[in-house]
Amino acid sequence: MSHAARSVSVGVRRAQVLNDLETETLLVDEHAGDSTEIERLARRIDLGGFGIVIVLGDGKAARALSRHVRKLPEVRFVFIDASLRDLSLENASNAIAVRFADEDSTYLAGYLTGLAEPMDGSSDSVERVSVVAGLPTSHTKRAVAEFTRGLRNSIRGVDVRVDYSRELVEPTRCEQLANRQIDSGSDVVFVVAGQCGLGALAVARLRGVWGIGADDDGVGYAPHVLAFTYKEWERAAERGVEGALNRTLLMGKDLVLGLEDDYAVGLQMSYQVPEHIQSLVVSRCSEIRASRHPTVEH
């Protein structure tokens, strides 16, 4: 079971206790397996007995199970870290999605990158930044675009190169892309490519450049990691299950959780980042949160 699935399980159990939930629930991990396993899960759902089905991610499992949603109006589907639009389920009366505003945390990652110095101390600021992305989904493209916007909000004229591995598991392709990017002069490699991205970060470590990734993919504090993004999976699961159960969320719509939602997403910076740079990033984060919660004048 993945880190995300374990955290979601905790959130689901909390929602069950708080709401005296007696209906049977099914949690489907985004790494559910091959098409045979996914079809087996679909048959179990079709046979009935489940009141709520929770599906992680927007990958092949979510896409396969989304075809069963409208056929089973008595079952409530909660898609976490996904968008109903991408799953062609907008306005479905028995489905909701809890989407993380990953673009908030990747914006901050880009903003930090523009303030950082190269790991080898070769210059005062980074001159070229690379992105190793996975599948070119709308979710990934949005995260990459916000990383780039944050970067260019803190430094002008920096060269950004984006390559898609079209792979989320096997690390070899991401290793090749990162190696090629560093050969061309990249000072920082930002990865948003699932487990494949760990290959890119391994190359960054070996080549002596900064890497940025996500804790969901196993990225944490390490000498070569400038920062890593995070998501509050437990909170998303609890909000989603409660919303589906009590109809406190609009069915057929997305609930988006971002910085303004008590840091449902965020960025953890390396202890090696100087305090004055950490302060600048925190100030930018506060500005974003304040802009979404404007002060009401009386």
N, C-alpha and C positions, 0 to 999 in steps of 0.2 A: 504494500500500500504506500502511495506517495505521501510526501510531507503534507501536501494540500489536502489529500483525502483524510489523513489522520486528524488534521485540524478541523475540517468540516464535520467529521464524525463527532467531535467534542461539541461543536456548536449545535448540531442536530440533537444530541442527547440533552443539552441544556434546554433547548426549545421544547422537547418532549416533556421534560419535568415541569417546566414553568407553565405549560399549557395543558397538563394532564392528557397528553396525546396518547390515544389508544390505537389509532389506526396504524396499520403496518406500513413501514417506510422502506424504500430501497435506495441505496446510495451507489451510483455508478461512477467509478473513477475515470478520469480522462485517459488513463492508460489501461483501459479495460481489456485490451488484447486484440486478437485478430478478429476478422469478420465473423467467424464461427461463434466465438464467445459473445459478440455483440448480438447476433441473431438469437442466441440462446436466452440472453437477457430480455430481448424484445418479446419472445414467446412467453416468458414468465410474466411479463407485464400484461400481455394480451389475455392471459388466462385469468387475470383478476386477482383480487386479494390485497392489492396495494392501494393505500389511500393517497400517499405522496411518493413521488419519484424524484430524487435529487440527482442531477447530472452535472459533473464537473467539466469545465472547459467547453470549447466550441469545435473540438476535433471530430474524428470519424464516429465516435460513440454518440456524441450529441446530434450529429447530422443524421445518423441512422435512426435514433430513437425519436427524433423530431417528427418523423413520418407517422408515428403512432399517436401523437398527441390529440389530434382532432377526432380520431376514431374512438377515444376513450374519455369522454367528457366527465365521467365520474372520478377520474384520477387527476390529481393536481401535480403538475410538473414544475419543478424549480430548477432552472439552469443557472449555475454559478460560474462567474468569469466568462460570460457569453452575452450575446445580444440576440433578442428575438428577431430583429430585422435580418440578421445574418442567417438565422435558422428558418426564415420564412414563416414565422409564427406571430408576427405582430397582430394584436387584437384577438388572439386565441383566448377563449373564455376560461381555460383551465391551465394556463401557463404564465409564469412570470420569469424574469431573468434578473439576476443581481450582477451587474457589471462593475468591475473595478476601473476607476479612472487611472489606468496605468500611465496615461499620458502626463498626469500630474507628477508622478515620481520620475519618469524619464525626462521630463522638462528640467527638474531639479538636477538630475544626473548630468544633463548637458550644460546647465548653468555652472555647476561645479567644475566640469571639465575645462570650460573656458577660463576659469580662474587659476587652474592648477599649473604647476611647472612640470616639464617632462621628468620622468622618473630618473633619467640619467643626468639631470642637471645641465643638459647641453644648451638650454636657452631659458629666457625668463618666462616664456609662455609656450603652450603647445602650438604647433604650426599645421599639423595634419592629424585628423581624427578619422577613425574607421568604425563602421558599423557592420557587424556580422548578424544578419537577420535570418530567420527561418523561412516560414511560408509567407508569401506575399498576401496575407489576409488583410481585411480592413483594420482589424485590431492591431496587427503588427505595424502596418503602414502608419497608423495614427501614433503609435508609440515612437516610431523612428522620426516622424515629422516633428513631434514635440521635443525630442532629444535635440534635434538640429536647431529648432527655434531657441531653446534654452541656451545652447552653445553660442549661437550668434547674438543673443541678448547680452552675453558677458564678454565676448571677444569678436571683433570684426575681422574679416578677411581670412578666417581659418578655412582650410580645405577639408571638405567632408566627403568621404567615399562610402557608399552603401553597396553591399553585396548580399544577395540572398542565397542561402545554402540549399533551400527547398528540401530541407532535411531537419528533423527534430530529435532524432535519436542517435544515429551513428556519428561519432565525433570527427571522423577523418575529413569529411568535406569542410567542416568549420576550421579544422587545423590548417588545411590548404589555403583557405581564404585569408585567414589571419596572417599566415606566413607571407603570403603575397602582398598583403596590405602593409605589413611592417617593412618588407623589402622596399616598398615605395615611399617610406618615410613616416609612417604613422607613429604618433607618440602615445595614443590611447586607442584601445580597442573596446568598443561597447558591444555587448552581445545580447541579443533577444531571439534566441534560437533553441530554447529548451535544453535538453541534455546534450545536444550537438554542440551548443555554445561552450560547454566545458572544455572541449578540444581547443577552441580559440583562446580561452583563458590560459590553458596550459602552455600554448605557444607564447602568449604574452609574457608569462612568467619566465620562460626559458630565454626569451629575447630581451628581457629587461625593460618592458614598457608597461604602462598602467592598463589594467583591465577593469571593466565594470559589468556586473551581471545581476542576477536576481537570486534571492535566497531560496525561492521555490525550486530552483535548478541546482541547489546545493552550494551556492556561492556564499561565502562568509568572510570573516576577517582573515586576511593573509597579507604578507608583505607587498604583493604586487596588485592587490585589489584596492582601487581608489575609493570605491563605494559599491553598495549593492542595494537594490530596491526590495521592498517587501509589501505584502498584502495581509490584511487581517481576515483570514479565511473563516475563523470561528464566528466573528461578528456577521459576516456575510451570510453564513449558513443559518444562524439564529434569526436574522432579519427576514431571510427568504422563507423559511419554514413558518414562522409566525405570520408573515404576510399572506401566505397561501392558505394557512389554516383559518385565520380570523378575518380574511378579506380586508386587511388593513392596507394592503398594497393593491394597486390597480392591476387586475389580470390583463394579460396581453400587452404589458408594458415592461420597460426596463427600469430597475432601480439602480442608479449610478452612485457609487461610493468613492469619494475622493478625499483630498486634504481637509476639506471643510467638515468632514464627517469624523471628527476626532481622530484624524490621521489614519483612516482606513487603508490608505496607501502611504508610502513614505520612502525616505532614503536614509540609509545608515552610512556615515562617512568613516573612512579609515582614521585611526588615531594619528597617522602621519600627516593628515591635512592640518596645516597651521591654523591656530585659533582664529586669526583674523579672517581667513577664508571661510572657515566654518560659520563664523558670525554673519558673513555676507550671504551665505546660502540660507541660513535660518531666517535672516531678515527678508529675503526674497520670498521664502515660504510663507512668512507671516503676512506679507503684502498680498499674496494670492488669496489666503484665507480671509483676510479682512475685506477684500474686494467682493467676496461672495456672501459675506455677512456684514453689509454696510450698517454703520451706526445710525440708529433712528433718532432724529432730532425732535425734541418736544417743544 
